[in-house]
Amino acid sequence: MKNPGRMAVVSWALYDWANSAFATTAMAGFFPLFFKQFWNYGADPALSTARLGLGNSVSGLAIVILAPVLGAIADRGSARKVFLIFFALLGLSMTASLALVPRGAWGFAMGAYILAAVGFSGGNVFYDSLLPSVAPENRMHVVSALGFSLGYLGGGLLFALNVLAVVKPSLFGLAGPSQAVRLSFVTVALWWLVFSLPLALFVREEGTNQRRPGMVKAGLRQLLATFSEIRKHRTVLLFLLAYWCYIDGVDTVVRMAVDYGLSLGFDSNDLITALLITQFVGFPCALLFGFLGQRTGAKRAIFIAIGVYLFLSLWGAFIRTKGEFYLMAAIVGFVQGGIQSLSRSFFARLIPGGKSGEYFGFYNMLGKFAVIFGPVLMGSSALMFRSLGAGGDLASRMSITSLSLLFLGGGVLLFFVDEEKAKAEASGQAQGNA
């Protein structure tokens, strides 16, 4: 690749570095911790788990509705970067607003978090769709992995700094841990903003200045056409269904891990340590999976990751000690970035050229539609076992086993996905439209 190509790749990948601050410090780290202990002060643990699951599901539903429509519109008007910047600004501004929510106001906290999560997920629709613009087909697995790898490193570094502020607030001139957590939401917003600038400046989108009047109407018409087209691309549809299942389990682990650990009786320092382990193990392992996918094929590497998650969803019900929890965090870090990055690049190789926005709209739609069910499945399982007379600890332990169904279903469907057949279907469709 020539130097301009390298600049575009690095600038694109740095957006993962930027928005992963939200995924680590806010989504996986301090928000569920603060939500349970501060904004839900005095509430039953099972109830706060259900509230958190519901909030994550609502944000997922919003993306389900928006993603495919916005993807089609962006393709028609070559406006992927514009939409990405809009959603990034929404996400980072709502994240900063969490610093102002008072104790016990769980409704206001959840409302701001939902909008922030919509900004995070909505931006990712267009970020993912820019991958074919910055990476040739034979380098997609590695470039996609680079983004996730930088995301783990950048998100982990800011999270570590925020953890230090919470543990040693006096070093930063803060009054206490609570003030440090509030400030962390502001640092996420600033980090997200600053490191989004390279993508805005150096990633070129073909036809960006060729916006056409009536692009919204044309985009909606294109969305309906894409629904019909995807039905003809049966292999793409099959992969989307497989992805829908297994990424549900992956995202639910990310969003509910801290809440799960608190329900088992681990203290906040244990959970923060576990999250840091996941981040810094994830940094090299995401790259490792990228090269593994390049060498052996993405499908095989995804199968390995699904198998590991299936094991974790069953073993997680039996962990007792901090050491086991830390080991679980390290294993998650080993596969989390790999399954996400290879799924993205594998899908990019399956779809027809010139339609990445609308196809990645469906890709993200199904991913977030799955998130509607994952946290609700885990939260409702906990409430169900609680109603059957199980104690809070046992109910929480049993809830994680429900995720095994998602990994099993995803693995079975993925087995029947054939990359060469998908390319043949796309080629045949293109010739039919010629």
C-alpha positions as CSV (number, residue, x, y, z in Angstrom):
1,M,0.0,0.0,0.0
2,K,1.3,3.5,-0.8
3,N,1.7,6.2,1.9
4,P,-1.7,7.9,1.4
5,G,-3.2,4.4,1.8
6,R,-1.4,3.9,5.1
7,M,-2.6,7.3,6.3
8,A,-6.2,6.4,5.5
9,V,-5.9,3.0,7.2
10,V,-4.3,4.4,10.4
11,S,-6.8,7.3,10.5
12,W,-9.7,4.9,10.1
13,A,-8.4,2.5,12.7
14,L,-7.9,5.4,15.2
15,Y,-11.7,5.9,15.3
16,D,-11.7,2.5,17.1
17,W,-9.1,3.9,19.5
18,A,-11.4,6.9,20.0
19,N,-14.9,5.4,20.6
20,S,-13.6,2.4,22.5
21,A,-13.2,4.8,25.4
22,F,-17.0,4.7,25.7
23,A,-17.1,0.9,25.4
24,T,-14.5,0.4,28.2
25,T,-14.8,3.3,30.7
26,A,-18.6,3.8,30.2
27,M,-20.4,0.8,28.8
28,A,-18.4,-2.0,30.4
29,G,-16.8,-0.2,33.3
30,F,-18.1,2.7,35.3
31,F,-21.7,3.0,34.0
32,P,-22.9,-0.4,35.2
33,L,-20.9,0.0,38.4
34,F,-22.3,3.5,39.1
35,F,-25.7,2.5,37.9
36,K,-26.0,-0.3,40.4
37,Q,-24.3,1.3,43.4
38,F,-25.1,5.0,42.9
39,W,-28.1,5.6,40.6
40,N,-29.9,2.5,41.9
41,Y,-28.9,3.0,45.5
42,G,-30.9,0.7,47.8
43,A,-32.5,-1.2,44.9
44,D,-32.6,-5.1,44.8
45,P,-29.6,-6.4,42.8
46,A,-31.9,-8.5,40.5
47,L,-34.1,-5.4,39.8
48,S,-31.1,-3.2,38.9
49,T,-29.8,-6.0,36.6
50,A,-33.2,-6.1,34.9
51,R,-33.2,-2.3,34.5
52,L,-29.7,-2.3,33.0
53,G,-30.7,-5.1,30.6
54,L,-33.8,-3.1,29.6
55,G,-31.8,0.0,28.9
56,N,-29.3,-1.8,26.8
57,S,-32.2,-3.4,24.9
58,V,-33.9,-0.1,24.2
59,S,-30.7,1.4,22.8
60,G,-30.3,-1.7,20.6
61,L,-33.9,-1.3,19.4
62,A,-33.2,2.2,18.3
63,I,-30.3,1.1,16.2
64,V,-32.4,-1.8,14.7
65,I,-34.8,0.8,13.4
66,L,-32.2,3.4,12.3
67,A,-29.3,1.4,11.0
68,P,-30.5,0.0,7.7
69,V,-32.4,3.1,6.7
70,L,-29.4,5.4,7.4
71,G,-27.0,3.0,5.7
72,A,-29.1,3.1,2.5
73,I,-29.4,6.9,2.7
74,A,-25.7,7.3,3.2
75,D,-24.9,5.1,0.2
76,R,-27.2,7.1,-2.1
77,G,-25.7,10.4,-1.0
78,S,-22.1,9.2,-0.3
79,A,-22.6,10.6,3.3
80,R,-21.1,7.9,5.5
81,K,-18.6,10.3,7.1
82,V,-21.3,12.9,7.8
83,F,-23.5,10.4,9.6
84,L,-20.6,9.0,11.5
85,I,-19.6,12.4,12.8
86,F,-23.2,13.2,13.7
87,F,-23.6,10.0,15.8
88,A,-20.1,10.4,17.4
89,L,-21.1,13.9,18.6
90,L,-24.4,12.6,19.9
91,G,-22.6,9.8,21.8
92,L,-19.8,11.9,23.3
93,S,-22.1,14.7,24.4
94,M,-24.5,12.4,26.1
95,T,-21.6,10.6,27.8
96,A,-20.4,13.8,29.2
97,S,-23.9,14.6,30.5
98,L,-23.8,11.6,32.8
99,A,-21.4,13.6,35.0
100,L,-24.4,15.8,36.0
101,V,-26.9,13.1,37.0
102,P,-27.5,13.0,40.8
103,R,-27.6,10.0,43.1
104,G,-30.8,7.8,42.9
105,A,-31.8,9.3,39.5
106,W,-31.6,6.0,37.6
107,G,-34.1,7.1,35.0
108,F,-32.2,10.1,33.9
109,A,-28.9,8.2,33.9
110,M,-30.5,5.5,31.8
111,G,-31.9,8.0,29.3
112,A,-28.5,9.7,28.8
113,Y,-26.8,6.3,28.5
114,I,-29.3,5.1,25.9
115,L,-28.7,8.1,23.7
116,A,-24.9,7.7,24.2
117,A,-25.2,4.1,23.2
118,V,-27.2,5.0,20.1
119,G,-24.4,7.5,19.2
120,F,-21.8,4.8,19.7
121,S,-23.6,2.1,17.8
122,G,-24.9,4.4,15.1
123,G,-21.4,5.7,14.4
124,N,-20.2,2.1,14.1
125,V,-22.6,1.5,11.2
126,F,-20.8,4.0,9.1
127,Y,-17.4,3.3,10.5
128,D,-17.7,-0.4,9.5
129,S,-19.1,0.6,6.1
130,L,-15.9,2.6,5.3
131,L,-13.7,-0.5,5.7
132,P,-13.9,-1.4,2.0
133,S,-12.8,2.2,1.2
134,V,-9.5,1.9,3.1
135,A,-8.5,-1.7,2.7
136,P,-8.1,-3.9,-0.4
137,E,-9.9,-7.3,-0.2
138,N,-6.7,-9.3,0.5
139,R,-5.9,-7.1,3.5
140,M,-9.4,-6.7,5.1
141,H,-8.9,-9.2,7.9
142,V,-5.7,-7.5,9.1
143,V,-7.0,-3.9,8.7
144,S,-10.2,-4.8,10.5
145,A,-8.1,-6.5,13.3
146,L,-5.9,-3.4,13.5
147,G,-8.9,-1.3,14.3
148,F,-10.1,-3.6,17.1
149,S,-6.5,-3.9,18.4
150,L,-6.1,-0.1,18.7
151,G,-9.5,0.0,20.3
152,Y,-8.4,-2.3,23.0
153,L,-5.2,-0.4,23.6
154,G,-6.7,3.1,23.5
155,G,-9.7,2.2,25.5
156,G,-7.6,0.3,28.0
157,L,-5.1,3.2,28.5
158,L,-7.9,5.7,29.2
159,F,-9.7,3.3,31.5
160,A,-6.5,2.6,33.4
161,L,-6.0,6.4,33.9
162,N,-9.6,6.7,35.1
163,V,-9.2,3.8,37.4
164,L,-6.1,5.4,38.9
165,A,-8.2,8.6,39.5
166,V,-10.8,6.5,41.3
167,V,-8.3,4.7,43.5
168,K,-6.1,7.7,44.2
169,P,-8.4,10.7,43.7
170,S,-6.0,13.0,45.7
171,L,-3.4,12.6,42.9
172,F,-5.7,14.4,40.6
173,G,-7.0,17.0,43.1
174,L,-10.4,15.3,43.3
175,A,-12.6,15.1,46.4
176,G,-13.2,11.3,46.2
177,P,-14.0,8.3,44.1
178,S,-17.5,9.5,43.2
179,Q,-16.1,12.7,41.7
180,A,-13.5,10.7,39.8
181,V,-16.1,8.5,38.2
182,R,-18.1,11.5,37.2
183,L,-15.0,13.1,35.6
184,S,-14.3,9.8,33.8
185,F,-17.4,10.4,31.7
186,V,-16.1,13.8,30.6
187,T,-12.6,12.3,29.7
188,V,-14.4,9.7,27.5
189,A,-16.1,12.5,25.6
190,L,-12.9,14.4,25.1
191,W,-10.9,11.3,24.1
192,W,-13.7,10.3,21.6
193,L,-13.7,13.8,20.1
194,V,-10.0,14.3,19.7
195,F,-9.1,10.9,18.2
196,S,-12.1,11.0,15.7
197,L,-10.4,14.0,13.9
198,P,-8.0,11.9,11.8
199,L,-10.8,9.9,10.2
200,A,-12.7,13.2,9.5
201,L,-9.6,14.7,7.9
202,F,-7.8,11.9,6.1
203,V,-10.3,9.2,5.2
204,R,-11.6,9.9,1.7
205,E,-15.0,8.6,0.7
206,E,-15.6,8.3,-3.0
207,G,-18.3,10.8,-4.2
208,T,-18.5,12.7,-0.9
209,N,-19.2,15.9,-2.7
210,Q,-21.8,14.5,-5.0
211,R,-24.9,14.6,-2.8
212,R,-28.1,14.3,-4.7
213,P,-31.4,16.0,-3.9
214,G,-34.0,13.7,-2.6
215,M,-31.4,11.4,-1.1
216,V,-33.6,10.5,1.9
217,K,-36.4,9.4,-0.4
218,A,-34.1,7.6,-2.7
219,G,-32.4,5.9,0.3
220,L,-35.7,4.6,1.6
221,R,-36.5,3.2,-1.8
222,Q,-33.0,1.6,-1.9
223,L,-33.7,0.0,1.5
224,L,-36.7,-1.8,0.2
225,A,-34.7,-3.0,-2.8
226,T,-32.0,-4.2,-0.5
227,F,-34.5,-6.3,1.5
228,S,-35.5,-8.0,-1.7
229,E,-31.9,-8.4,-2.8
230,I,-30.6,-9.9,0.4
231,R,-33.2,-12.7,0.1
232,K,-31.5,-13.6,-3.2
233,H,-28.1,-13.6,-1.6
234,R,-28.9,-16.6,0.6
235,T,-25.4,-17.1,1.9
236,V,-25.2,-13.5,3.1
237,L,-28.6,-13.9,4.8
238,L,-27.4,-17.1,6.4
239,F,-24.3,-15.4,7.8
240,L,-26.3,-12.5,9.1
241,L,-28.5,-15.0,11.0
242,A,-25.4,-16.7,12.4
243,Y,-23.9,-13.4,13.4
244,W,-27.2,-12.4,15.0
245,C,-27.0,-15.3,17.4
246,Y,-23.3,-15.4,18.4
247,I,-22.7,-11.6,18.6
248,D,-25.7,-11.4,20.9
249,G,-23.8,-13.5,23.4
250,V,-20.5,-11.5,22.9
251,D,-22.2,-8.1,23.4
252,T,-24.2,-9.3,26.4
253,V,-20.9,-10.4,28.1
254,V,-19.5,-7.0,27.4
255,R,-22.5,-5.1,28.8
256,M,-23.4,-7.3,31.7
257,A,-20.1,-8.6,33.0
258,V,-19.7,-6.0,35.7
259,D,-23.3,-6.4,36.9
260,Y,-22.8,-10.2,36.9
261,G,-19.6,-9.9,39.0
262,L,-21.3,-7.5,41.5
263,S,-24.2,-10.0,41.8
264,L,-21.7,-12.7,42.7
265,G,-20.2,-10.6,45.5
266,F,-17.0,-9.4,43.9
267,D,-16.0,-5.9,44.9
268,S,-15.6,-3.0,42.4
269,N,-11.8,-3.2,42.5
270,D,-11.9,-6.9,41.5
271,L,-14.2,-6.0,38.5
272,I,-12.1,-3.1,37.4
273,T,-9.0,-5.3,37.5
274,A,-10.7,-7.9,35.4
275,L,-11.8,-5.3,32.8
276,L,-8.2,-4.0,32.5
277,I,-7.0,-7.6,32.0
278,T,-9.5,-8.1,29.2
279,Q,-8.4,-4.8,27.5
280,F,-4.7,-5.4,27.5
281,V,-4.9,-9.1,26.6
282,G,-7.3,-8.1,23.8
283,F,-4.8,-5.6,22.2
284,P,-2.3,-8.2,20.9
285,C,-4.9,-11.0,20.5
286,A,-7.1,-9.0,18.2
287,L,-4.1,-8.6,15.8
288,L,-3.3,-12.3,16.3
289,F,-6.7,-13.3,15.2
290,G,-6.4,-11.0,12.2
291,F,-3.3,-12.8,11.0
292,L,-4.9,-16.2,11.9
293,G,-7.9,-15.3,9.7
294,Q,-5.6,-14.2,6.9
295,R,-3.8,-17.5,7.0
296,T,-6.4,-20.1,7.8
297,G,-9.6,-18.3,6.8
298,A,-11.9,-16.1,8.9
299,K,-14.6,-18.8,9.3
300,R,-12.3,-21.2,11.1
301,A,-11.0,-18.6,13.4
302,I,-14.6,-17.4,14.2
303,F,-15.5,-21.0,15.0
304,I,-12.6,-21.2,17.5
305,A,-13.8,-18.0,19.2
306,I,-17.4,-19.3,19.4
307,G,-16.2,-22.5,21.0
308,V,-14.3,-20.5,23.7
309,Y,-17.4,-18.4,24.4
310,L,-19.6,-21.5,24.7
311,F,-17.2,-22.9,27.3
312,L,-17.1,-19.6,29.2
313,S,-20.9,-19.3,29.3
314,L,-21.1,-22.7,31.1
315,W,-18.0,-22.4,33.2
316,G,-19.0,-18.9,34.4
317,A,-21.8,-20.3,36.5
318,F,-19.3,-22.2,38.7
319,I,-16.6,-19.6,39.3
320,R,-16.0,-18.8,43.0
321,T,-12.7,-17.0,43.4
322,K,-11.1,-13.8,42.2
323,G,-8.4,-15.8,40.4
324,E,-11.0,-17.7,38.4
325,F,-12.7,-14.4,37.6
326,Y,-9.4,-12.9,36.4
327,L,-8.7,-16.0,34.3
328,M,-12.2,-15.7,32.7
329,A,-11.4,-12.1,31.9
330,A,-8.2,-13.0,30.2
331,I,-9.9,-15.7,28.1
332,V,-12.5,-13.2,27.0
333,G,-9.8,-10.8,26.0
334,F,-8.2,-13.5,23.9
335,V,-11.2,-14.0,21.7
336,Q,-13.4,-10.9,22.0
337,G,-11.6,-8.6,19.5
338,G,-10.9,-11.5,17.2
339,I,-14.6,-12.6,16.8
340,Q,-15.6,-9.0,16.2
341,S,-13.0,-8.0,13.7
342,L,-13.1,-11.2,11.7
343,S,-16.9,-11.1,11.5
344,R,-16.7,-7.5,10.1
345,S,-14.0,-8.4,7.5
346,F,-15.6,-11.7,6.6
347,F,-19.0,-10.0,5.9
348,A,-17.2,-7.3,3.9
349,R,-15.9,-10.1,1.6
350,L,-19.4,-11.6,1.2
351,I,-21.3,-8.5,0.0
352,P,-21.6,-6.9,-3.4
353,G,-19.4,-3.9,-4.2
354,G,-20.7,-0.3,-3.9
355,K,-23.4,-1.2,-1.3
356,S,-21.4,-1.4,1.9
357,G,-23.5,1.3,3.7
358,E,-26.8,-0.5,3.3
359,Y,-25.4,-4.0,3.8
360,F,-23.5,-2.9,6.9
361,G,-26.7,-1.2,8.0
362,F,-28.3,-4.7,8.1
363,Y,-25.2,-6.1,9.7
364,N,-25.3,-3.7,12.6
365,M,-29.1,-3.9,12.7
366,L,-29.0,-7.6,13.4
367,G,-26.1,-7.2,15.8
368,K,-28.0,-4.6,17.8
369,F,-31.3,-6.5,17.4
370,A,-29.6,-9.4,19.1
371,V,-28.6,-7.1,21.9
372,I,-32.3,-6.4,22.5
373,F,-32.7,-10.1,23.5
374,G,-29.3,-10.9,25.1
375,P,-29.5,-8.7,28.2
376,V,-33.2,-9.3,28.6
377,L,-32.6,-13.0,28.3
378,M,-30.0,-12.8,31.1
379,G,-31.9,-10.4,33.3
380,S,-35.2,-12.3,32.9
381,S,-33.4,-15.6,33.6
382,A,-32.1,-14.1,36.9
383,L,-35.6,-13.0,37.8
384,M,-37.2,-16.3,36.9
385,F,-34.8,-18.3,39.0
386,R,-35.3,-15.8,41.9
387,S,-39.1,-16.3,41.6
388,L,-38.6,-20.1,41.8
389,G,-36.9,-19.7,45.2
390,A,-33.3,-19.5,44.2
391,G,-31.1,-17.1,46.2
392,G,-29.7,-14.0,44.5
393,D,-26.3,-15.5,44.0
394,L,-27.6,-18.8,42.4
395,A,-30.1,-16.9,40.2
396,S,-27.3,-14.7,38.8
397,R,-25.1,-17.7,38.2
398,M,-27.8,-19.6,36.3
399,S,-28.5,-16.5,34.2
400,I,-25.2,-16.6,32.4
401,T,-25.7,-20.2,31.2
402,S,-28.6,-19.0,29.0
403,L,-26.0,-17.4,26.7
404,S,-24.8,-20.8,25.6
405,L,-27.9,-21.2,23.5
406,L,-26.9,-18.1,21.5
407,F,-23.4,-19.5,20.8
408,L,-24.6,-22.9,19.8
409,G,-27.2,-21.5,17.4
410,G,-24.6,-19.1,15.8
411,G,-22.1,-21.9,15.4
412,V,-24.5,-24.2,13.7
413,L,-25.7,-21.6,11.2
414,L,-22.1,-20.4,10.5
415,F,-21.2,-24.0,9.6
416,F,-23.3,-23.7,6.4
417,V,-21.9,-20.4,5.2
418,D,-19.8,-20.7,2.0
419,E,-17.7,-17.7,1.1
420,E,-17.2,-18.8,-2.5
421,K,-20.9,-19.4,-3.0
422,A,-21.6,-15.8,-1.7
423,K,-19.3,-14.3,-4.2
424,A,-20.9,-16.3,-7.0
425,E,-24.4,-15.1,-5.9
426,A,-23.2,-11.5,-5.8
427,S,-21.6,-11.9,-9.3
428,G,-24.8,-13.5,-10.7
429,Q,-26.9,-10.7,-9.3
430,A,-24.7,-8.0,-10.7
431,Q,-24.8,-9.6,-14.2
432,G,-28.6,-9.9,-13.9
433,N,-28.8,-6.1,-13.1
434,A,-26.5,-5.2,-15.9
